[in-house]
């Protein structure tokens, strides 16, 4: 190992240890901090020319910064964490922020310059990013000029309120991102009118009241992710994807997953496919009398729906006329930053811990996803809640984000190995689910595939890869923004943009597809709606009551299951 590499590795280990200690000192987050293995005792080498260039660049920028300090010039800091007036008027604080940003930038460039396999480099970058986010001067009262000024302006009241907020979050077990007292499921979120018409131990099936005199003959079933509550698709009337579908004339049903408790600790991936996804498809058929339905899967819900369709195809069944996949991974070749957590040792550990039974706690899952964007979803709220004594404003999306769900251990362990680790779903006949060999080439229905350009959970390349999985007619659209904001982009708002190819070609890579795509203003919802109407058949009179026959209205939407807390 070279001397420079030795120094770098020692420094990185120190940073990682500092991060662990810092997180452990905050009871509100220490129990759920994401864990993954770092390479221990591994030699790291750098390309000499890159290392020399970095050293020269660092020396120059550090010298310039020091000269500014000596001449009493306040450094210009282009980072929103240090953008407040108090930072600009405090030379010591500004210098600390500028030094921090220089060191962070240099360490990130050094991580990029490491010679090694991409997995190791990704983990190094992730470790540096976590350390950098945790060690920012803005996270400490002793260095945060804005927090100090607020303490002076409020005569210490902000500090007292911050301590109160910290104690409350310690009791809750997580950092508050919004004023949760302002929301109630069924009262001011998840308010689209409907009724639960079926339930078992896995899910409730909700049917929504038509908003049109006529509906399309093929009903529409939504399968949301089971790692979140379904009402991300029904936050407020003006941004509800469910209400939009109903308003377009679709007789709409949605799967509302049960939040697993200890009684479900032994449930498997097969259970969720057979007793939830397939059961929901068949129940929707029975209630409506339709020979075929249209279906949509969102995120993990899309992976579940895709697997269910492959099982049904293997059985010679064809109950679904078309499928929509929103930010869904079926081919797990490109999983983005989540790949840093996944290796054989990690999966084996989870299999030993949860493979035979138990629950993967929702709080741990939520924390992992938050730390993928630590500045926005962790430290921003640590600073506001604890250092400044602020109450975060009410925000329906963040309320939903904090409403976590558990997962059955065997389900979670199977999912980790067969998707993220081994990518088995796209290998024809590799895995058996519900007694059938999974082979997506047998799923020949039309599909609509959506991916978000800045998605950090389902990278756009991973979403696009589904275009190469199914053999039937396919349409792909890319939307602006991320995993949630890209999907929940109401047509009425006319925000953001989306990309389409007029020739309908779907080359092997997303980059090749994009070279022939055109950017269009506004939401992708209208394009999807036009596509779905073409799959939905003729229009018939809208039903006057919920359910049919043995399927009676059990309770009003959104039902009991969605209100269960992890």
C-alpha positions in Angstrom: 0.0 0.0 0.0 1.4 3.4 -0.9 1.9 6.0 1.8 -0.7 8.3 0.3 -3.2 5.4 0.1 -2.4 4.4 3.7 -3.0 8.0 4.9 -6.3 8.2 2.9 -7.5 4.8 4.3 -6.6 5.9 7.8 -8.4 9.2 7.4 -11.5 7.5 5.9 -11.6 5.0 8.8 -11.4 7.9 11.3 -14.2 9.7 9.4 -16.4 6.5 9.5 -15.7 6.0 13.2 -16.6 9.7 13.9 -19.8 9.2 12.0 -20.7 6.1 13.9 -20.0 7.8 17.2 -22.0 10.9 16.2 -25.0 8.8 15.2 -24.7 6.7 18.3 -24.9 9.8 20.4 -28.3 10.7 19.0 -30.8 8.2 20.4 -33.4 9.3 17.9 -31.4 7.8 15.0 -28.8 5.4 16.3 -31.0 2.3 16.5 -31.9 2.5 12.8 -28.7 3.7 11.1 -28.0 1.8 7.9 -25.3 -0.8 8.2 -23.1 -2.4 5.5 -19.7 -3.9 5.3 -16.6 -1.8 4.5 -13.5 -3.6 3.1 -11.2 -4.1 6.0 -7.4 -4.2 5.6 -7.7 -3.8 1.9 -4.9 -2.0 0.0 -6.1 1.1 -1.9 -4.0 2.6 -4.6 -4.4 5.8 -6.6 -3.3 6.7 -10.0 -0.2 8.8 -9.3 -1.0 11.6 -11.7 -4.5 12.0 -10.3 -3.3 12.0 -6.8 -0.6 14.6 -7.6 -3.2 16.8 -9.3 -5.5 16.5 -6.3 -2.7 17.5 -3.9 -1.8 20.5 -6.0 -5.4 21.6 -6.4 -6.0 21.2 -2.6 -2.8 23.2 -1.8 -3.8 26.0 -4.1 -7.4 26.3 -2.8 -6.4 26.0 0.8 -3.7 28.7 0.3 -6.3 31.0 -1.3 -8.7 30.4 1.5 -6.1 31.1 4.1 -5.1 34.4 2.4 -8.8 35.5 2.4 -8.9 34.8 6.1 -5.7 36.9 6.7 -7.1 39.8 4.7 -10.4 39.6 6.6 -12.4 38.7 3.5 -15.5 36.6 4.1 -15.3 33.4 1.9 -18.2 33.0 -0.6 -19.9 29.7 0.3 -22.3 28.4 -2.3 -24.1 25.8 -0.2 -27.7 26.3 1.2 -26.7 24.9 4.6 -24.6 28.0 5.1 -26.6 30.6 3.1 -28.2 32.4 6.1 -27.4 36.0 6.9 -25.7 35.1 10.1 -23.2 32.9 8.2 -22.3 35.7 5.8 -21.8 38.2 8.6 -19.6 35.9 10.7 -16.1 35.5 9.2 -15.1 32.7 11.5 -18.3 30.6 10.7 -17.9 31.3 7.0 -14.2 30.2 7.1 -15.2 27.0 8.9 -17.9 26.3 6.3 -15.5 27.0 3.4 -12.8 24.8 4.9 -15.3 22.0 5.4 -16.5 22.2 1.8 -13.0 22.1 0.5 -12.1 19.1 2.6 -15.3 17.3 1.6 -14.8 18.0 -2.0 -11.2 16.8 -1.9 -12.1 13.6 -0.1 -14.9 12.8 -2.6 -12.4 13.3 -5.5 -9.9 11.0 -3.7 -12.6 8.3 -3.4 -13.3 8.7 -7.1 -9.6 8.3 -7.8 -9.2 5.0 -6.0 -8.1 2.2 -8.3 -10.4 -0.8 -7.7 -13.7 -2.5 -8.5 -16.8 -0.3 -8.8 -18.4 -1.9 -5.7 -15.5 -0.9 -3.4 -15.5 2.6 -4.9 -19.2 3.0 -4.4 -18.9 2.1 -0.8 -16.0 4.5 -0.3 -18.0 7.3 -1.9 -21.0 6.4 0.3 -18.9 6.4 3.5 -17.4 9.8 2.7 -20.8 11.2 1.8 -22.2 10.0 5.1 -19.3 11.4 7.1 -19.4 14.7 5.2 -23.2 15.1 5.9 -22.8 14.2 9.6 -19.7 16.4 10.2 -21.0 19.7 8.6 -20.4 22.7 10.9 -24.1 23.5 10.5 -24.9 20.4 12.6 -23.3 21.7 15.7 -24.5 24.6 17.9 -20.9 25.7 18.5 -20.4 26.4 14.7 -23.9 27.1 13.4 -24.1 30.9 13.1 -27.8 30.9 12.3 -28.7 28.8 15.4 -26.5 31.0 17.6 -28.2 34.2 16.3 -31.6 32.7 16.8 -30.7 31.7 20.4 -29.7 35.4 21.0 -32.8 36.8 19.3 -35.1 34.5 21.4 -33.1 34.9 24.6 -32.4 31.1 24.7 -36.0 30.0 24.0 -35.0 28.3 20.8 -32.5 26.1 22.7 -35.1 25.1 25.2 -37.5 24.3 22.5 -34.8 22.3 20.6 -34.2 20.2 23.7 -37.9 19.5 24.1 -38.0 18.5 20.4 -35.1 16.2 20.9 -36.7 14.5 23.9 -39.9 14.0 22.0 -38.1 12.5 19.0 -36.1 10.2 21.4 -39.4 8.8 22.7 -40.8 8.4 19.2 -37.6 6.8 17.9 -37.1 9.0 14.8 -36.4 12.5 13.6 -39.6 14.5 13.0 -39.9 15.7 9.4 -43.3 17.3 9.6 -45.9 18.3 12.1 -47.7 15.0 12.3 -50.5 16.3 14.5 -51.9 18.1 11.4 -52.8 14.9 9.5 -55.2 12.0 10.0 -55.6 9.2 7.4 -59.1 9.3 6.1 -59.7 12.8 7.3 -57.3 15.1 5.3 -55.2 12.5 3.5 -56.6 9.4 1.7 -60.0 11.0 1.3 -61.2 9.7 -2.1 -64.7 8.2 -1.5 -64.9 4.4 -1.6 -65.4 1.3 0.4 -63.5 -1.9 1.4 -65.1 -4.8 -0.5 -62.8 -7.6 0.4 -60.1 -8.4 3.0 -57.8 -11.2 4.1 -54.8 -11.3 6.4 -52.6 -9.6 3.7 -54.7 -6.8 2.3 -57.9 -4.9 2.0 -59.4 -4.3 -1.5 -60.9 -0.8 -1.8 -63.4 0.0 -4.6 -63.8 3.7 -5.3 -67.0 5.5 -6.1 -67.3 6.5 -9.8 -67.2 10.1 -10.6 -68.6 9.6 -14.1 -72.0 8.3 -15.4 -70.2 5.7 -17.4 -67.1 3.6 -16.8 -64.9 1.5 -19.0 -65.8 -2.2 -19.0 -62.3 -3.3 -18.0 -61.8 -2.3 -14.3 -58.5 -0.8 -13.1 -56.5 -2.4 -10.2 -53.6 -0.6 -8.5 -50.9 -2.5 -6.6 -48.9 -0.1 -4.5 -45.6 -0.9 -2.7 -46.0 -3.0 0.5 -43.1 -1.1 2.1 -45.2 2.1 2.2 -48.9 3.0 2.7 -51.0 3.1 -0.4 -52.1 6.7 0.2 -49.1 8.2 -1.6 -51.4 7.7 -4.5 -54.2 9.6 -2.7 -52.7 12.4 -0.6 -55.0 15.3 -1.5 -57.8 15.6 -4.0 -55.7 17.9 -6.2 -52.7 15.5 -6.5 -54.5 12.1 -6.1 -53.5 9.6 -8.8 -56.4 7.4 -7.6 -58.9 10.2 -8.0 -57.5 11.1 -11.4 -58.0 7.5 -12.6 -61.6 7.5 -11.3 -62.3 10.9 -12.9 -61.1 9.4 -16.3 -63.9 6.9 -16.1 -62.1 3.8 -14.8 -63.8 1.6 -12.2 -60.9 1.7 -9.8 -59.7 -0.7 -7.1 -56.6 -0.5 -4.9 -54.7 -2.9 -2.7 -54.3 -1.6 0.8 -51.6 -3.7 2.5 -51.9 -4.8 6.1 -49.0 -3.5 8.2 -47.5 -6.9 9.3 -47.3 -7.7 13.0 -45.8 -10.7 14.8 -48.6 -13.0 13.5 -47.4 -12.4 9.9 -43.7 -13.0 10.8 -43.5 -16.2 8.8 -45.1 -15.0 5.5 -43.2 -15.4 2.3 -42.9 -13.9 -1.2 -45.1 -16.7 -2.5 -47.8 -15.8 0.1 -47.8 -12.2 -1.2 -48.1 -13.2 -4.8 -50.8 -15.9 -4.4 -52.8 -14.5 -1.5 -52.5 -10.8 -2.3 -51.7 -9.9 -5.9 -53.4 -12.8 -7.6 -56.2 -12.8 -5.1 -56.8 -9.1 -5.8 -56.9 -9.7 -9.6 -59.4 -12.5 -9.3 -61.6 -10.6 -6.8 -61.7 -7.6 -9.0 -62.8 -9.8 -11.9 -65.5 -11.4 -9.7 -66.9 -8.1 -8.4 -67.1 -6.5 -11.9 -67.8 -9.6 -14.0 -65.0 -8.6 -16.3 -63.1 -11.2 -18.2 -60.0 -9.0 -18.1 -58.8 -6.1 -16.0 -56.1 -3.5 -16.3 -53.5 -3.3 -13.6 -50.8 -1.0 -12.3 -47.8 -1.7 -10.0 -45.8 1.1 -8.3 -42.2 0.4 -7.1 -42.1 -2.9 -5.2 -45.8 -3.2 -6.1 -44.7 -3.4 -9.7 -42.2 -6.2 -8.9 -45.0 -8.1 -7.1 -47.4 -7.5 -10.0 -44.9 -8.6 -12.6 -44.2 -11.8 -10.7 -47.9 -12.5 -10.3 -48.4 -12.0 -14.1 -45.6 -14.5 -14.8 -47.2 -17.0 -12.4 -50.6 -16.6 -14.1 -49.0 -16.9 -17.5 -47.4 -20.2 -16.5 -50.8 -21.4 -15.4 -52.3 -20.5 -18.8 -54.3 -17.7 -17.3 -54.7 -14.3 -18.9 -56.8 -12.2 -16.6 -54.9 -8.9 -17.1 -55.3 -7.0 -20.4 -52.6 -4.5 -19.8 -50.1 -3.5 -17.1 -48.5 -0.2 -16.0 -45.2 -0.2 -14.2 -44.3 3.0 -12.3 -40.6 3.3 -11.1 -40.4 -0.5 -11.0 -37.4 -2.8 -11.0 -37.8 -6.2 -12.6 -34.2 -6.4 -14.0 -32.0 -5.5 -10.9 -28.8 -4.9 -12.9 -28.9 -1.2 -12.1 -30.0 -0.6 -8.5 -28.1 2.7 -7.9 -26.9 3.6 -4.5 -28.8 0.8 -2.8 -26.2 -1.6 -4.2 -23.7 -0.5 -1.6 -25.7 -2.4 1.0 -26.0 -5.7 -0.9 -23.4 -8.5 -0.9 -23.4 -12.2 0.0 -22.5 -11.6 3.6 -25.2 -9.0 4.1 -27.9 -11.2 2.6 -26.7 -14.3 4.5 -26.9 -12.2 7.7 -30.5 -11.2 7.0 -31.4 -14.7 6.1 -30.1 -16.0 9.4 -31.8 -13.2 11.2 -35.1 -13.2 9.5 -35.3 -16.0 6.9 -37.2 -18.4 9.2 -39.5 -15.7 10.7 -39.7 -12.3 12.3 -40.2 -8.8 11.1 -38.1 -6.3 9.2 -39.0 -3.2 11.2 -40.5 -0.3 9.2 -38.4 2.2 11.1 -35.2 0.5 9.9 -36.3 0.5 6.3 -37.4 4.2 6.5 -34.0 5.2 8.1 -32.1 3.4 5.3 -34.0 5.3 2.6 -33.5 8.6 4.5 -29.8 8.1 4.6 -29.7 7.9 0.9 -30.2 11.6 1.0 -28.8 12.5 4.4 -28.6 16.3 4.1 -32.3 16.6 2.9 -33.9 13.9 5.0 -31.8 13.7 8.2 -29.5 16.6 9.1 -31.8 19.3 7.7 -34.3 18.3 10.4 -31.7 17.8 13.1 -30.6 21.4 12.6 -34.1 22.8 12.4 -35.7 20.8 15.2 -32.9 20.6 17.8 -30.5 23.5 17.1 -33.1 26.1 16.1 -36.0 24.8 18.1 -38.3 24.9 15.1 -41.4 22.8 14.5 -41.3 21.4 10.9 -44.2 22.7 8.8 -47.1 20.3 7.9 -46.4 18.5 4.6 -48.5 15.6 3.6 -45.8 13.8 1.6 -43.4 13.8 4.6 -46.2 12.6 6.9 -46.7 9.7 4.5 -42.9 9.1 4.4 -42.9 8.8 8.2 -45.8 6.4 8.3 -43.6 3.3 8.1 -44.6 -0.3 7.5 -43.0 -3.6 8.6 -42.2 -6.5 6.3 -42.3 -10.3 7.1 -38.8 -11.6 7.5 -39.0 -14.5 5.0 -40.5 -12.2 2.4 -37.7 -9.7 2.9 -34.9 -12.3 2.8 -36.2 -13.9 -0.4 -36.6 -10.5 -2.0 -33.0 -9.5 -1.1 -31.4 -12.6 -2.5 -33.5 -13.1 -5.6 -33.6 -9.5 -6.8 -30.9 -7.2 -5.5 -28.2 -9.9 -5.0 -28.8 -12.5 -7.8 -31.2 -10.8 -10.1 -33.0 -14.1 -10.7 -36.5 -12.8 -11.8 -35.2 -12.0 -15.3 -33.6 -15.4 -15.7 -36.2 -17.7 -17.4 -37.1 -20.6 -15.1 -34.5 -19.7 -12.5 -36.9 -19.2 -9.6 -40.1 -21.0 -8.7 -42.9 -18.9 -7.2 -46.3 -20.4 -6.2 -45.2 -23.6 -7.8 -44.5 -22.0 -11.2 -41.3 -21.2 -13.1 -41.1 -17.4 -13.5 -40.5 -16.5 -17.2 -41.4 -12.9 -18.2 -41.2 -13.9 -21.9 -44.6 -15.5 -21.4 -46.2 -12.3 -20.3 -47.2 -10.9 -23.6 -49.7 -8.2 -22.7 -49.2 -4.5 -23.6 -47.3 -2.6 -20.9 -46.7 1.1 -20.1 -43.4 1.7 -18.3 -42.6 4.9 -16.4 -39.3 6.0 -14.9 -38.2 9.2 -13.1 -35.1 10.9 -14.4 -33.6 11.8 -10.9 -34.9 8.7 -9.0 -32.3 7.6 -6.4 -34.3 4.5 -5.4 -35.2 3.0 -8.8 -32.6 4.6 -11.1 -33.9 5.6 -14.5 -31.7 2.9 -16.2 -33.2 0.3 -13.9 -36.7 1.4 -14.8 -35.9 1.5 -18.5 -34.5 -2.1 -18.3 -38.1 -3.4 -18.0 -38.6 -2.5 -21.7 -36.3 -5.4 -22.5 -38.1 -7.9 -20.3 -41.6 -8.2 -21.8 -42.2 -9.4 -25.4 -45.5 -7.5 -26.1 -46.3 -4.0 -27.1 -44.5 -1.5 -24.9 -44.5 2.3 -24.3 -41.9 4.0 -22.2 -42.0 7.5 -20.8 -39.4 9.3 -18.6 -40.6 12.0 -16.2 -38.6 14.8 -14.5 -37.8 14.8 -10.8 -37.5 11.8 -8.4 -39.1 8.6 -7.1 -42.2 10.3 -5.7 -42.4 13.8 -7.1 -41.9 12.5 -10.6 -44.9 10.1 -10.2 -47.2 12.3 -8.2 -47.2 15.1 -10.8 -50.9 16.0 -11.5 -51.8 17.0 -15.0 -53.8 20.0 -13.7 -50.6 21.6 -12.3 -48.8 21.6 -15.6 -45.5 21.2 -13.8 -42.2 19.7 -14.9 -41.9 17.8 -18.1 -41.6 14.3 -19.6 -39.9 12.6 -22.5 -41.3 10.4 -25.3 -40.2 8.9 -28.6 -42.6 9.3 -31.4 -41.2 6.3 -33.3 -41.9 4.0 -30.4 -38.5 2.4 -30.6 -37.0 0.8 -27.5 -33.3 0.3 -28.0 -31.2 -1.7 -25.5 -30.1 1.2 -23.4 -31.9 4.2 -21.9 -29.2 6.5 -23.4 -29.9 5.3 -26.9 -33.6 5.7 -26.3 -33.1 9.3 -25.0 -31.1 10.3 -28.1 -34.3 10.0 -30.1 -36.8 11.3 -27.4 -38.4 14.6 -27.3 -39.0 16.7 -24.1 -42.7 17.7 -23.6 -44.0 20.2 -21.0 -46.2 19.1 -18.2 -47.2 15.8 -16.6 -47.0 12.4 -18.1 -50.4 11.5 -16.7 -52.3 12.6 -19.8 -50.2 10.4 -22.1 -50.8 7.5 -19.7 -54.5 8.2 -19.5 -54.8 8.2 -23.3 -52.9 4.9 -23.5 -55.0 3.2 -20.8 -58.3 4.3 -22.4 -57.2 2.4 -25.5 -56.8 -0.8 -23.4 -60.1 -0.3 -21.4 -62.8 -1.4 -23.8 -66.2 0.1 -24.3 -68.0 2.3 -21.8 -70.9 0.9 -19.7 -73.2 2.4 -17.0 -71.3 3.1 -13.7 -72.3 0.8 -10.8 -74.7 2.2 -8.2 -73.3 0.2 -5.3 -70.0 -1.1 -4.0 -69.0 -4.8 -4.5 -71.3 -7.5 -5.8 -72.9 -10.7 -4.5 -70.8 -12.0 -1.6 -68.5 -9.0 -1.8 -70.3 -6.4 0.3 -69.0 -3.1 1.5 -67.2 -3.8 4.8 -66.3 -0.3 5.8 -65.6 3.1 4.2 -62.3 3.8 2.5 -59.5 4.1 3.4 -60.2 1.1 5.8 -58.6 -0.1 8.9 -55.4 -1.7 7.5 -53.9 1.6 6.3 -54.3 3.1 9.8 -52.2 0.4 11.5 -48.9 1.7 12.8 -45.6 -0.2 12.6 
